[in-house]
Amino acid sequence: MQFRNDFIGVPSMKRKLIAILIFITVFFSTACSDTEHLSPIEPKEPEKQEVAESPQSGGTVSLATTSNLNMDPLMANDEETKAILSLIYEGLVRIDGQGMLQPALAESWQIDEDGKIYTINLRTDVKWHNGETFSSADVKATFDRIKELKKSVKKVERPDFAEFDNIQSYEALDKNTFIISLYKPDADFLYGMTRGILSASFIETLKTSKGTEKTASEYIGTGPFKVVSRSSDSVSLRRNDDYFGEKPYIEGMNIKIFPDNTAIKEAFNKRAVDMINIEPEDWNVFHEMEDVYLLQYPSRYFEFIAVNLTNPILSDVNVRQAMLMGIDRNRILQDTTLGRGLVIDGPILPYSWAFNSNMQQIMYNKRTAAQKLKEAGWEDKDDDGILEKTIGKKKYKLEFELLVNTSNGARYQTASHIEKDLKDLGISVKLTNVTWDELKSKVMSKKYDTAVMGWKLAPNPDLQFMFASSEIKNGYNFVSYSNPELDDILIQAKTDYESKKELLYEAQEIINRDLPYLFLYSPNEILALNKRLKGVEPDPINLFNNINEWWIKQ
């Protein structure tokens, strides 16, 4: 999950997750969707029925990024760069739009009964961009390189390669078979094998070049595009006509590097780039452009209220259930995203293979919420508009502080709605504006009552860091939630590859019942595209997962 001044997440060394303190607003931000969730905007002249067009081969698409684009896939440390480099380099496996593992350079794999030995069967029809044949020697050279990087002093920003901490040994059994042995079973291990494999010959040039700038011909991968040129502000790619998979229609891609997202928007307005991410408030502006169309699709982000369960008022699940019933989440969604998103009831979103669609949906119902509070013993005995109750020997008012970071306008709108909705139930909410750093500090030190925050889902859902009781003291379980039953399920889900889906289903039901967080909504991502660019179907993991279907109308 991602960590930024909008959304909070966990560093990669903790849970193989990504920690980034930036706004993800350029088009390389991935988002979640099955194809039925893609929502192209109705044409401005609906009376003209569009005729289905056949894809055309050729043409060049221009894209934009704010990443510096380190072309070494082993040094890629952000999602933008990883997405771009996936066009050039491929891993042993890839992750599809539902977050499921799919073969890439590995044609298949077997896991032994103990869950510790992985036999990777490599494809035999793969060529590097320079014509050399891909083999297990390249995989071993890449693993050796990562091992060296992990041992070296971290002089520049690079990945921590946490997925390699559990590798006991590896070997190239023959040219098409690679064996990996783990110290302990890990149901998520293969999700760490998406990083691009380098050729053994390229790794040799890295050893001898001593940091000198590489030429385009040295950036060789196995992917659908190859590097033609690289400058300080752009990278040019050309279709790999010898690609073993389904070849793209697009002949070339120009990826331009911009200083910020304002510059990217200006470039799109001048049609210097063909696609960008936009914010909901920009919808009407781009919708009115004659040669532009918009796509909206679910994202991997979701908003929630963090609840400090050490607070005696908030530790009562009946209070939390009543609060969620009393908050008009659909209204919040409408006002913060113009309705472009969905209300959620758990930490795993509908696009994911692990989503439990049978979970209870908590509907907005103030009457039921008020009744639940009354049944829990909360009454307004002094007619001051605030409910009260004696817990133990102490009398408590149903009031608490709600933190919100001032830099996020949508989140402040959310907090204001919460304050008003809960007031109608007799709950007094003190809305407190703080900076993101202040909010983060208070939450992580557990010196708060409630806070409006957000997570970004990892492609492979790992709920342990957020919900396991072992993460309360020094981890990211900052709500201090503890449930031994859930702990056992999450531990088993980390090691039981075959039963993981069923275990995560069960985990979601427990979380839905206990409500340690109050889940609010997930906003959609929105793309603005030049009408000449066709076939784009973004998914939650990688914008380029269907790159072979993109085409340019010429």
C-alpha positions as CSV (number, residue, x, y, z in Angstrom):
1,M,0.0,0.0,0.0
2,Q,1.1,3.5,-0.6
3,F,2.2,6.2,1.8
4,R,1.7,9.9,0.9
5,N,0.2,13.1,2.2
6,D,-3.1,11.8,0.8
7,F,-2.8,8.1,1.6
8,I,-0.9,6.1,4.1
9,G,1.0,2.9,3.5
10,V,3.8,0.6,4.5
11,P,7.5,0.7,3.5
12,S,8.6,-2.1,1.2
13,M,10.9,-3.6,3.8
14,K,7.9,-4.2,6.0
15,R,5.5,-5.9,3.7
16,K,6.8,-5.8,0.2
17,L,4.7,-2.7,-0.2
18,I,5.6,0.7,-1.7
19,A,6.3,3.8,0.3
20,I,6.0,7.1,-1.7
21,L,5.3,10.6,-0.4
22,I,4.0,12.1,-3.6
23,F,0.7,12.8,-5.3
24,I,0.1,10.2,-8.0
25,T,-1.6,12.3,-10.6
26,V,0.1,11.5,-13.9
27,F,-1.3,8.8,-16.1
28,F,1.1,6.1,-14.9
29,S,-0.9,5.8,-11.6
30,T,-2.5,2.4,-11.8
31,A,-6.1,1.8,-11.0
32,C,-8.5,-1.1,-10.6
33,S,-11.0,-2.3,-13.1
34,D,-12.5,-5.2,-14.9
35,T,-13.4,-4.1,-18.4
36,E,-17.1,-3.8,-17.5
37,H,-16.0,-1.1,-15.0
38,L,-14.5,1.1,-17.7
39,S,-16.7,4.1,-18.3
40,P,-16.0,5.9,-21.6
41,I,-17.9,9.2,-21.8
42,E,-20.9,9.5,-24.1
43,P,-20.0,11.3,-27.3
44,K,-20.9,14.9,-27.5
45,E,-23.3,14.2,-30.4
46,P,-25.2,11.1,-29.3
47,E,-27.3,11.1,-32.4
48,K,-24.2,10.0,-34.4
49,Q,-23.8,6.3,-33.6
50,E,-20.2,5.3,-33.6
51,V,-19.2,2.4,-35.9
52,A,-16.8,-0.2,-34.6
53,E,-13.3,0.3,-36.0
54,S,-10.7,-2.2,-36.8
55,P,-7.3,-1.7,-35.2
56,Q,-4.6,-0.3,-37.4
57,S,-0.9,-1.2,-37.2
58,G,1.7,1.6,-37.0
59,G,1.9,5.1,-35.5
60,T,3.6,6.6,-32.4
61,V,2.0,7.5,-29.1
62,S,3.4,10.2,-26.9
63,L,3.1,9.8,-23.1
64,A,4.3,11.8,-20.1
65,T,5.9,11.2,-16.8
66,T,7.6,13.1,-14.0
67,S,9.9,10.2,-13.2
68,N,13.6,10.5,-13.9
69,L,13.4,7.0,-15.5
70,N,16.4,5.0,-14.3
71,M,16.5,2.5,-17.2
72,D,17.9,-0.3,-14.9
73,P,14.9,-2.3,-13.8
74,L,16.7,-3.4,-10.7
75,M,16.9,0.2,-9.6
76,A,13.3,1.1,-10.3
77,N,11.7,2.2,-7.0
78,D,8.5,3.8,-8.0
79,E,5.4,2.7,-9.8
80,E,5.7,5.1,-12.7
81,T,9.2,3.8,-13.6
82,K,8.2,0.2,-13.1
83,A,5.2,0.6,-15.4
84,I,7.3,2.1,-18.1
85,L,10.1,-0.4,-17.8
86,S,7.6,-3.3,-18.1
87,L,7.4,-2.3,-21.8
88,I,11.1,-3.2,-22.1
89,Y,11.9,-5.8,-19.5
90,E,9.8,-8.7,-18.2
91,G,9.9,-10.6,-14.9
92,L,9.4,-14.3,-14.3
93,V,5.7,-13.6,-13.7
94,R,3.4,-10.7,-14.2
95,I,0.3,-9.5,-12.3
96,D,-3.0,-9.1,-14.2
97,G,-5.8,-6.6,-13.6
98,Q,-7.4,-8.7,-10.8
99,G,-4.0,-9.0,-9.0
100,M,-3.5,-12.6,-10.1
101,L,-0.2,-14.1,-11.1
102,Q,0.2,-14.9,-14.8
103,P,3.2,-16.5,-16.6
104,A,5.7,-14.2,-18.2
105,L,9.3,-15.4,-18.8
106,A,8.3,-18.3,-16.7
107,E,6.0,-20.6,-18.6
108,S,4.9,-22.5,-15.5
109,W,6.1,-23.3,-12.0
110,Q,5.7,-26.0,-9.4
111,I,5.8,-25.7,-5.6
112,D,6.8,-28.6,-3.5
113,E,4.6,-29.9,-0.7
114,D,6.5,-27.9,2.0
115,G,5.9,-24.7,0.0
116,K,9.6,-23.9,0.0
117,I,11.1,-25.1,-3.3
118,Y,9.9,-23.5,-6.5
119,T,10.7,-25.1,-9.8
120,I,10.5,-22.4,-12.5
121,N,10.0,-23.6,-16.1
122,L,11.2,-20.9,-18.5
123,R,9.9,-20.2,-21.9
124,T,12.1,-21.5,-24.7
125,D,11.0,-19.0,-27.4
126,V,12.3,-15.8,-25.9
127,K,14.9,-13.6,-27.6
128,W,16.6,-10.6,-26.1
129,H,16.4,-7.4,-28.1
130,N,19.9,-8.0,-29.4
131,G,19.0,-11.4,-30.8
132,E,20.5,-13.5,-28.0
133,T,18.5,-16.4,-26.6
134,F,17.0,-16.0,-23.1
135,S,18.0,-18.7,-20.6
136,S,18.3,-19.6,-16.9
137,A,21.8,-18.1,-17.0
138,D,20.2,-14.6,-17.3
139,V,17.9,-15.3,-14.4
140,K,20.8,-16.4,-12.3
141,A,22.9,-13.4,-13.3
142,T,20.0,-11.1,-12.3
143,F,19.6,-12.8,-8.9
144,D,23.4,-12.6,-8.4
145,R,23.2,-8.9,-9.2
146,I,20.4,-8.3,-6.7
147,K,22.3,-10.2,-4.1
148,E,25.3,-7.9,-4.6
149,L,23.1,-4.8,-4.4
150,K,21.6,-6.0,-1.1
151,K,25.1,-6.3,0.4
152,S,26.3,-3.0,-0.9
153,V,26.1,0.3,0.8
154,K,23.0,2.2,-0.3
155,K,24.6,5.2,-1.9
156,V,21.6,6.0,-4.2
157,E,17.9,5.4,-3.8
158,R,17.1,1.8,-4.8
159,P,14.7,-1.0,-3.8
160,D,15.4,-3.0,-0.7
161,F,14.5,-6.3,-2.5
162,A,12.7,-7.6,0.6
163,E,11.3,-10.4,-1.5
164,F,14.9,-11.9,-1.6
165,D,15.3,-12.0,2.2
166,N,13.5,-15.4,2.3
167,I,15.6,-17.0,-0.5
168,Q,18.0,-19.6,0.9
169,S,19.5,-20.6,-2.4
170,Y,18.9,-20.7,-6.2
171,E,20.4,-22.5,-9.2
172,A,20.1,-22.8,-12.9
173,L,19.4,-26.5,-13.2
174,D,19.5,-26.4,-17.0
175,K,19.1,-23.7,-19.6
176,N,15.3,-23.7,-19.2
177,T,14.8,-24.6,-15.5
178,F,15.5,-22.4,-12.5
179,I,15.2,-23.6,-8.9
180,I,14.5,-21.4,-5.9
181,S,14.6,-22.6,-2.3
182,L,13.1,-20.6,0.5
183,Y,13.9,-20.6,4.2
184,K,10.1,-20.8,5.0
185,P,6.9,-21.1,3.0
186,D,5.5,-17.8,1.6
187,A,2.3,-17.8,-0.3
188,D,3.1,-14.3,-1.6
189,F,6.7,-15.1,-2.8
190,L,6.0,-15.1,-6.6
191,Y,4.5,-11.6,-6.3
192,G,8.1,-10.4,-5.8
193,M,9.2,-12.1,-9.0
194,T,7.7,-9.4,-11.3
195,R,10.9,-7.3,-11.4
196,G,12.5,-7.2,-14.8
197,I,15.1,-9.8,-15.7
198,L,18.4,-8.5,-17.2
199,S,20.5,-10.4,-19.7
200,A,23.8,-11.8,-18.4
201,S,25.7,-9.8,-21.0
202,F,24.1,-6.5,-19.9
203,I,25.0,-7.2,-16.3
204,E,28.6,-7.7,-17.4
205,T,28.6,-4.2,-19.0
206,L,27.3,-2.8,-15.7
207,K,30.3,-4.3,-13.9
208,T,32.8,-2.8,-16.3
209,S,31.2,0.5,-17.1
210,K,31.6,1.9,-13.6
211,G,28.5,4.2,-13.8
212,T,29.1,5.6,-17.3
213,E,26.0,6.4,-19.4
214,K,24.6,3.5,-21.4
215,T,23.8,3.7,-25.1
216,A,20.3,2.8,-26.3
217,S,21.6,-0.5,-27.7
218,E,22.7,-1.6,-24.2
219,Y,19.2,-1.3,-22.7
220,I,18.2,-4.7,-23.9
221,G,15.1,-6.5,-22.6
222,T,12.7,-9.2,-23.8
223,G,9.6,-7.0,-23.8
224,P,7.2,-5.8,-26.6
225,F,9.2,-2.6,-27.0
226,K,13.0,-1.9,-27.4
227,V,14.9,1.3,-26.6
228,V,15.8,3.4,-29.6
229,S,17.2,6.5,-27.9
230,R,17.5,8.0,-24.4
231,S,18.1,11.7,-23.5
232,S,17.8,13.7,-20.3
233,D,14.1,14.5,-21.0
234,S,12.8,11.6,-23.1
235,V,12.9,7.9,-24.1
236,S,12.0,6.6,-27.5
237,L,10.8,3.1,-27.9
238,R,10.1,1.0,-31.0
239,R,8.0,-2.1,-31.4
240,N,9.9,-5.4,-30.9
241,D,8.8,-7.3,-34.0
242,D,10.5,-10.5,-32.7
243,Y,8.5,-10.4,-29.4
244,F,7.3,-13.9,-28.4
245,G,3.9,-12.7,-27.2
246,E,1.1,-10.9,-29.0
247,K,2.8,-8.0,-30.7
248,P,1.4,-4.4,-30.3
249,Y,-0.2,-2.5,-33.1
250,I,1.6,0.7,-32.1
251,E,5.0,1.0,-33.8
252,G,6.6,3.5,-31.5
253,M,6.3,5.3,-28.1
254,N,7.8,8.6,-27.1
255,I,7.9,9.0,-23.3
256,K,8.6,12.6,-22.3
257,I,9.8,13.7,-18.9
258,F,8.2,16.8,-17.4
259,P,9.1,18.7,-14.2
260,D,5.6,18.5,-12.8
261,N,2.0,17.7,-13.5
262,T,1.1,21.3,-14.5
263,A,3.6,21.0,-17.3
264,I,2.1,17.7,-18.3
265,K,-1.4,19.2,-18.5
266,E,-0.1,22.1,-20.6
267,A,1.6,19.6,-23.0
268,F,-1.7,17.7,-23.3
269,N,-3.6,20.9,-24.1
270,K,-1.1,21.5,-26.9
271,R,-1.5,17.8,-28.0
272,A,2.2,17.2,-27.3
273,V,1.1,14.1,-25.3
274,D,-1.8,11.7,-25.9
275,M,-2.9,10.8,-22.4
276,I,-2.9,12.1,-18.9
277,N,-4.5,11.5,-15.5
278,I,-6.9,14.2,-14.4
279,E,-8.7,15.1,-11.2
280,P,-12.5,15.1,-10.8
281,E,-12.7,18.9,-10.7
282,D,-11.1,19.0,-14.2
283,W,-13.8,16.7,-15.7
284,N,-15.9,19.4,-17.4
285,V,-12.8,21.2,-18.9
286,F,-11.5,18.1,-20.6
287,H,-14.9,16.8,-21.5
288,E,-15.5,19.9,-23.6
289,M,-12.4,19.4,-25.7
290,E,-13.5,18.2,-29.2
291,D,-10.7,15.8,-29.9
292,V,-10.5,14.3,-26.4
293,Y,-12.4,11.5,-24.6
294,L,-12.4,10.5,-21.0
295,L,-12.2,7.1,-19.3
296,Q,-13.0,6.6,-15.6
297,Y,-12.3,3.4,-13.8
298,P,-11.9,2.2,-10.2
299,S,-8.7,2.9,-8.4
300,R,-6.6,1.1,-5.8
301,Y,-7.2,3.8,-3.3
302,F,-9.7,3.9,-0.5
303,E,-10.7,6.4,2.2
304,F,-11.4,5.4,5.8
305,I,-11.8,6.7,9.3
306,A,-9.0,5.4,11.6
307,V,-10.5,4.8,15.1
308,N,-8.3,4.6,18.2
309,L,-9.8,1.5,19.9
310,T,-8.0,2.3,23.2
311,N,-10.6,5.1,23.6
312,P,-13.3,3.6,25.9
313,I,-16.1,5.2,23.8
314,L,-14.8,4.0,20.5
315,S,-13.8,0.6,21.7
316,D,-17.5,-0.4,21.6
317,V,-18.3,-2.0,18.2
318,N,-22.0,-0.9,18.6
319,V,-20.8,2.7,18.6
320,R,-18.7,2.2,15.5
321,Q,-21.5,0.4,13.7
322,A,-23.9,3.2,14.5
323,M,-21.4,5.8,13.4
324,L,-21.0,4.1,10.0
325,M,-24.8,3.7,9.6
326,G,-25.2,7.4,10.4
327,I,-22.7,8.7,7.9
328,D,-24.1,9.4,4.4
329,R,-21.2,7.9,2.4
330,N,-22.9,8.2,-0.9
331,R,-23.3,12.0,-0.3
332,I,-19.6,12.2,0.6
333,L,-18.7,10.3,-2.6
334,Q,-20.8,12.7,-4.6
335,D,-19.3,15.8,-3.1
336,T,-15.7,14.7,-3.1
337,T,-15.5,12.9,-6.5
338,L,-18.6,14.1,-8.2
339,G,-19.9,10.5,-7.7
340,R,-17.0,8.9,-9.6
341,G,-16.1,6.0,-7.3
342,L,-17.9,3.6,-5.1
343,V,-18.8,3.2,-1.4
344,I,-16.8,0.3,0.2
345,D,-17.3,-2.0,3.2
346,G,-13.8,-3.5,3.6
347,P,-10.1,-3.2,2.8
348,I,-10.1,-5.3,-0.4
349,L,-11.7,-3.6,-3.4
350,P,-14.1,-5.3,-5.9
351,Y,-11.5,-5.6,-8.7
352,S,-9.4,-8.0,-6.7
353,W,-9.4,-11.7,-7.0
354,A,-9.5,-11.7,-3.1
355,F,-12.7,-9.6,-2.8
356,N,-15.5,-11.2,-0.8
357,S,-18.7,-10.0,-2.5
358,N,-20.8,-11.7,0.2
359,M,-19.8,-9.3,2.9
360,Q,-22.5,-7.4,4.7
361,Q,-23.2,-4.0,3.3
362,I,-23.8,-1.4,5.9
363,M,-26.4,1.0,4.6
364,Y,-27.0,4.6,5.5
365,N,-29.9,4.6,8.0
366,K,-30.0,7.2,10.8
367,R,-33.1,5.7,12.5
368,T,-31.3,2.3,12.8
369,A,-28.1,4.0,13.9
370,A,-30.0,5.9,16.7
371,Q,-31.7,2.8,17.8
372,K,-28.4,0.9,18.0
373,L,-26.9,3.6,20.2
374,K,-29.9,3.6,22.5
375,E,-29.7,-0.2,22.9
376,A,-26.0,0.2,23.7
377,G,-27.0,2.5,26.6
378,W,-26.3,5.9,25.1
379,E,-28.9,8.6,26.1
380,D,-29.1,12.3,26.2
381,K,-30.1,12.7,29.9
382,D,-29.3,16.4,30.3
383,D,-30.8,17.6,27.0
384,D,-27.6,19.1,25.7
385,G,-27.8,17.3,22.4
386,I,-24.9,14.9,23.2
387,L,-25.4,11.3,24.2
388,E,-23.9,10.0,27.4
389,K,-23.2,6.8,29.2
390,T,-21.6,5.5,32.3
391,I,-18.7,3.1,31.5
392,G,-17.4,1.4,34.6
393,K,-17.7,4.1,37.2
394,K,-17.1,7.0,34.9
395,K,-19.6,9.0,32.9
396,Y,-18.7,9.7,29.3
397,K,-20.1,12.1,26.7
398,L,-20.2,10.6,23.2
399,E,-17.7,13.1,21.8
400,F,-14.3,12.8,20.3
401,E,-11.8,14.6,18.0
402,L,-11.5,14.0,14.3
403,L,-8.2,14.8,12.6
404,V,-8.0,15.9,9.0
405,N,-5.0,17.2,7.0
406,T,-5.6,20.8,5.8
407,S,-3.9,20.3,2.4
408,N,-6.5,17.8,1.2
409,G,-9.7,19.6,0.1
410,A,-11.7,16.4,-0.6
411,R,-10.8,15.0,2.8
412,Y,-11.8,18.1,4.6
413,Q,-15.2,17.9,2.8
414,T,-15.4,14.3,4.0
415,A,-14.7,15.3,7.6
416,S,-17.2,18.1,7.5
417,H,-19.9,15.7,6.4
418,I,-19.0,13.3,9.1
419,E,-19.2,16.1,11.7
420,K,-22.7,17.1,10.6
421,D,-24.1,13.6,10.1
422,L,-22.9,12.4,13.5
423,K,-24.2,15.5,15.2
424,D,-27.7,14.5,14.1
425,L,-27.2,11.3,16.1
426,G,-26.1,13.1,19.3
427,I,-22.4,12.5,18.7
428,S,-20.2,15.6,19.1
429,V,-17.2,15.6,16.8
430,K,-14.5,18.2,17.2
431,L,-13.0,18.7,13.7
432,T,-9.3,19.5,14.0
433,N,-7.2,20.7,11.0
434,V,-3.6,19.6,11.1
435,T,-0.8,19.3,8.6
436,W,-0.2,15.8,7.1
437,D,3.0,15.4,9.1
438,E,1.2,16.3,12.3
439,L,-1.6,13.9,11.6
440,K,0.8,11.1,10.8
441,S,2.8,11.7,13.9
442,K,-0.3,11.7,16.1
443,V,-1.8,8.6,14.5
444,M,1.5,6.6,14.6
445,S,2.0,7.5,18.3
446,K,-1.6,6.6,18.9
447,K,-2.3,10.1,20.4
448,Y,-5.6,10.6,18.6
449,D,-9.3,9.7,18.7
450,T,-10.2,9.4,15.0
451,A,-8.6,10.6,11.7
452,V,-9.7,10.6,8.1
453,M,-7.0,8.8,6.1
454,G,-6.5,6.6,3.1
455,W,-4.7,3.5,1.8
456,K,-3.6,2.3,-1.6
457,L,-3.9,-1.4,-2.0
458,A,-1.0,-3.6,-3.0
459,P,-1.6,-5.8,-6.1
460,N,-1.6,-8.8,-3.7
461,P,-3.6,-8.0,-0.6
462,D,-1.7,-8.4,2.6
463,L,-3.9,-7.5,5.6
464,Q,-1.4,-8.6,8.2
465,F,0.4,-5.2,8.6
466,M,-2.9,-3.4,9.1
467,F,-4.9,-5.8,11.3
468,A,-2.5,-8.2,13.0
469,S,-2.1,-7.6,16.8
470,S,1.7,-8.1,16.4
471,E,1.7,-4.8,14.4
472,I,0.2,-2.7,17.2
473,K,3.4,-1.8,19.1
474,N,5.8,-0.9,16.2
475,G,3.8,-1.5,13.1
476,Y,0.9,0.1,11.2
477,N,-1.9,-1.3,13.2
478,F,-2.4,2.2,14.7
479,V,-6.0,1.6,15.6
480,S,-4.8,-1.0,18.2
481,Y,-7.1,-3.7,16.9
482,S,-6.6,-7.2,18.3
483,N,-8.5,-10.3,17.3
484,P,-6.7,-13.7,17.9
485,E,-9.0,-15.5,15.4
486,L,-8.0,-13.0,12.7
487,D,-4.4,-13.2,13.7
488,D,-4.4,-17.0,13.1
489,I,-6.2,-16.6,9.7
490,L,-3.7,-14.0,8.5
491,I,-0.7,-16.1,9.6
492,Q,-2.1,-19.1,7.7
493,A,-2.8,-17.0,4.6
494,K,0.9,-16.0,4.5
495,T,2.0,-19.6,4.1
496,D,-1.0,-21.5,2.6
497,Y,-0.9,-20.8,-1.1
498,E,-3.9,-23.1,-2.0
499,S,-6.2,-21.8,0.7
500,K,-5.3,-18.1,0.6
501,K,-8.5,-16.9,-1.1
502,E,-10.8,-18.7,1.3
503,L,-8.8,-17.4,4.2
504,L,-8.9,-13.8,3.0
505,Y,-12.7,-14.2,2.4
506,E,-13.0,-15.2,6.1
507,A,-10.7,-12.4,7.2
508,Q,-12.9,-9.8,5.4
509,E,-16.0,-11.1,7.2
510,I,-14.3,-10.7,10.6
511,I,-13.1,-7.2,9.7
512,N,-16.6,-6.3,8.4
513,R,-18.1,-7.5,11.7
514,D,-15.6,-5.8,14.0
515,L,-15.1,-2.5,12.1
516,P,-11.7,-1.5,13.5
517,Y,-11.8,1.1,10.7
518,L,-14.8,2.8,9.2
519,F,-14.5,2.3,5.5
520,L,-15.8,5.2,3.4
521,Y,-15.3,5.1,-0.4
522,S,-12.8,4.4,-3.2
523,P,-12.4,7.2,-5.8
524,N,-12.1,6.5,-9.5
525,E,-9.1,7.3,-11.7
526,I,-9.8,9.4,-14.7
527,L,-7.9,9.5,-18.0
528,A,-8.1,12.1,-20.7
529,L,-7.0,10.7,-24.0
530,N,-6.5,12.0,-27.5
531,K,-9.2,10.5,-29.8
532,R,-6.6,9.2,-32.1
533,L,-5.5,6.7,-29.4
534,K,-7.7,3.7,-29.3
535,G,-8.0,0.4,-27.4
536,V,-6.8,1.6,-24.0
537,E,-8.3,-0.5,-21.1
538,P,-6.5,0.5,-17.9
539,D,-6.4,-2.0,-15.0
540,P,-5.5,-1.7,-11.4
541,I,-2.0,-3.0,-11.6
542,N,-0.3,-1.6,-14.7
543,L,-1.6,0.8,-17.3
544,F,0.3,-1.2,-20.0
545,N,-1.1,-4.6,-19.3
546,N,-3.2,-4.4,-22.5
547,I,-0.6,-2.5,-24.5
548,N,-0.9,-5.0,-27.3
549,E,-4.5,-3.7,-27.9
550,W,-3.6,0.0,-28.2
551,W,-3.7,1.5,-31.6
552,I,-3.5,4.8,-33.4
553,K,-6.1,6.0,-35.8
554,Q,-4.2,7.3,-38.8
